[in-house]
């Protein structure tokens, strides 16, 4: 019975993932740069708030497995998208810009959300994580550390999707006006160090030119590599001074770094790496589908407008603060 529940749950998640993938390949969703990850959680939420209650007793184990184990496996395999050679190609400039933007964005988001807007701490922590590193993937990676409920994760992801999409269109518009201040190389670093999601970074850079796009994506992937040490820091930050909570070691983040280092030696041929990257995309989509299925719209509504006020204020920081940081870094490392 347990095996049947697991199989049916994974089958349900797999169907949603397949629908999300094929929709993401359509002309409409390609033009608006709506990723399969985003579609997976949207479809999951729709089904989760309509049909899922009738079949939940028969599928819940598979859904929970997808939201937990498959997510962690997906984060580990994410390391196959990065090599140390990628980091070398953009230089110290990109690493420094990423590090400064990650730390400042995280703490500015915490300050605005917790102290100014008086929001739920877990929603703010998840939103800060997504804005600082790599959007939805980072939020889901931080979820086991923060120990947040599904609807809080969904709220944070919604903020990332909305304001990341805005930034995706905003940066190409700004480029002609900022070209006198930032080189093409540096503008790519600017995008990569301040736009939320990897897909959004690629879209923003691609709408300018290939030089900007390449530097933007590589810079973004350096931010992704910072996910592992960030999760250790977050775990320590959340448990510090609380004797009841033990320090949570996110081992999947350690394995993620190990995979990235292993991938740098190019011991596997390109075809195998390509298959593993595809598998990674599938696992992350399945995790997003499962998250959507377990998210209740009523719970999301209870969060109100404050998360979106937070998202808009953080976007201002990412655009303005990111510009200042990158002009400064260009002056130092030029």
N, C-alpha and C positions, 0 to 999 in steps of 0.2 A: 504493500500500500504506500509506504514511504517513497519507494523508488518510482512508483507511478506518479505520485504527487510531484516529485522532482522533475521527472521527464515532461509532464504536462506543463509545469511552470516554465521550464526552459524552452519548450516548444512555443508557448505563448509569447515569451520575450523574443524568441527568434523570429516569429512572424512579424511582430512590431518592428524589429530591427530591419527586416527585409523591406517592409513597406517604406520605412524612413529612408533607406538607402536608395531605392528606386525613385522615390519622389525627389530626393536631393539631386539626382542626375537629370531631372527634367529641366527644360529651358527656363521656366518661370523661377524655380528655386535657385538655379545656377546664376541667373541674372541678379537676384537680390542677395546672393551669397549666403543663403540659409543652409547651414551645414547639416549633415546627416545626424550628428550628435544632438543638435537643437531639435530637429524634427522628431527624433526618437523620444525625447522627453515630452514634447508637446502631444504626440500621439498617445504616449503612455498615460499622460494626465487625462486626456479625453476618455480613453477606455477605462482608466482607473476610477473615474467619477461617474461612469454610466453602467457598463456591463460587468466590471471586475468583481463587484460585490457578490454576484451570483455564482461565480466560479472560483472565488478566492480560496474556499476550503479545499479545493482540489488542486490548486496550483501554487499555494503560498510558499512552500519549501523551495521550489525552483526559482521563484521570484526573489526570495531572500538570498539564495545562493548567488544569483546573478548580481544583486546589489552589493554583495560583500566580496566573495572569493573571486568572481570574474573581474570585478573592479580592480582589486589588488594585482591580479595577474596582468591586467591591461596596463596598469601603471608601470609594472616591471618591464614589460615588453616595449614600452614607450622609449626605452633606452636605445633601441635599434634605430631610432630616427636621428641619433646624434653621434658625432665623432669628435675627438679632440682636434682633428684637422680643421673642422668647421670653426672651432673657437679661434684657432691660430689665424684663420683667413681674415677675420674682422679686427683682430688685435686687442690690446689692453683697453683701448678706448671703449669698446662695446661692453667688456666685462665690468669696467668701472661704472659706466652709465647704468647698466642693469642692476648692479649692486646698490647704487645710490637710490635708484627709483624703487627698487623692491622694498628697502628698509623704510624710506620716507613715506611711500604710498601706504604701506601696512599700518604704520603708527598714526599717520594723518587720518586714515579711514577709521581706525579705532577711536581716535579722539573726537572726530565729528559724530560718529554713530553713537558712542556710549555716553559721552559727556555733553555734547550739544543737543543731539536729538533724543537722548534717553531711550535708545532702542534696546531690543533684546540682544544680549551680549553674543550669543551663539550666531545669530544672523549676521551681526557686525563682523565677528571673527571670520566667518566663512566668506562674506563679501570682500573683506580686506585681503584674504588669501587669494581669491579669484582675480581681483584687480591688480595684485602685486606680482603674480606669477603667470599663470596660463589659463585663466578663466575656469570653465566648468570642470576640466580635468583636475585642476588644483583643488577646487572646492570639494570634489568627491574624494580626492586623496586625503584631504584634511578632515573629512567627516568622521572617520574612526577615532581621530585624535580629539576633535571637539566634542564628539558624542552627541551630535545634534539629531533632531527628529527629521523625517523626510520632508515635511512641509517647509522647514527652515532652510534646508538645502535647496529646495525648489525656488524659494524666494530669492536666495543669493544668486542662483543661476539665472533667474529672470532678469535681475539687475545687470548681470554681465552681458546677457544676450542683447538687451535693449541698448545699453550705453556703448557696448562694444560695436554694435551695428552702426550707431551714430558716428562713432570715431572712424569707422571704416570708410565712410563717405566724406568725413570732415577733413582728413589729412590730405587727400589729393586736391581738395579745394584750396587748402592753405599753402600747398607746395610752391606755386609761382610767387607768392608774397614773401616766403621765407627763404627762397633760393639764394638771396644775397647774404644770408646769415649762416646757412648750413650748406655744406657740399652735398652732392648726391649720396656719397658714402655715409656722411653723418646723418642725412635725413632718413636713410634706411635704418640707421641705429636708433634714431629718434622714434620712428614708428615701432621698431622691435622692442624698445625699452618702455613703451607707454601704452600700446594698444592691448586690449584684454586677451583675445583668443588667437591661437596660431592661424586659424583660417581667416580671421579678420585682418591679421597682420599681412598675410599673403595677398588678400584682396586689396587692401589699402596700398601696398607697395606695387602690386601688379597694375593698378590703375594709373601709375606714374611712369615707371619704366623698369627694365629688367635689373639695372644696377641697384636701384633703390629696393626692389623686391628681394633680390638675393641677400643684400645686407640686412634687410628687415627680418627675414625669416631666420637667418643664422643667429642674429642677435636675440631673437625670440627664443630660439632653442637653447641658448645659453641661460636664459631666464628659467627655462624648463629644468635644466640641470641643477639649478639652485633649489629646486623643490625638495630634494632629500635633506640637505642641511637645514632648510627652512622648517620642515616638519619636526625635526629634532628640537629646534629652537622653540617652535610652537608648543610642543609637548612639555618642554621644561617650563615655558612661560605660564601655561595653564595649570601646572601642578605645583609650582613653586609656592612654598609656604602653606601647603595644604597636606597635612600628614595623612589624611584619609585617602588621598589619591596617589597611586604609584606612577612614576614616570613611564609613559607609554613609549616604547621604542617601535617606530614604524619600520619594521624590517623590510617591507616591500620597497621602501624608499632606498634602503641600502642596496638591495638587489638591483634596483633601477640604475644606480650609479655604476654598479659592477658591470651591468649589461652595456652601458654606454662606453665604459673603458674597454671592455672586451671587443665591442664593435669597432673601436678605433684601430685595432690591429688588423682588421679586414681578413680574419681567418675564415669567414664564411663567404661563399660566392654571392653575387648580387641577387640571383634568383631566390636563394634561400632567405636572405634578408628581406627581400620584397614580400615573400610569403608571410614572414613573421610580422612585418609592418601591417599587412592586410589583416592578419589574425588579430593584431592589437586593436585595429580600428573596429573590428567586429565585436570584440570583447567590451570595449568602451561603449559602443552603441547599445549593446545588450544591458550593460549596467545602467545606462541612462534610461532605457525603456523600463527597466525594473523600478528605478527611482520614480518615474512618472506614474507607474501603476500604484505605488504606495503613497502618492501625494494627494491630499484632499484639498480641493479648492477652497472650502470653507475655512480651513486652517490657514491657507495662504492669505485669504481676505482679512483675517484677523491682524495680520502684520500692518495693514493700512498703507498709507502713502509714504511713510517715513523712509522705507528702504530705497524708494525711487528718488526722494530728495537727496539721500546719501549718495546714490549713484551719480546724480547730476553734479553734485559738489566735487566728488572725487574725479569725475571726468574733467572738470575745470582744472583741477590740480595736475592731472596727467598731461593735459595739453599745454598749459602755461608753465607749470613746474618742469615738465619734461623738456620743453624748449630751452628753458634757462639752464638746466643741467647739461644738456647736449651742447649748447653754445660754449659753456664753460669747459666741458671735456674736450671739445674740438680745439679750444685754445691751448689746452695743456698738452694734448697728445698729437697735435698736428705735425 
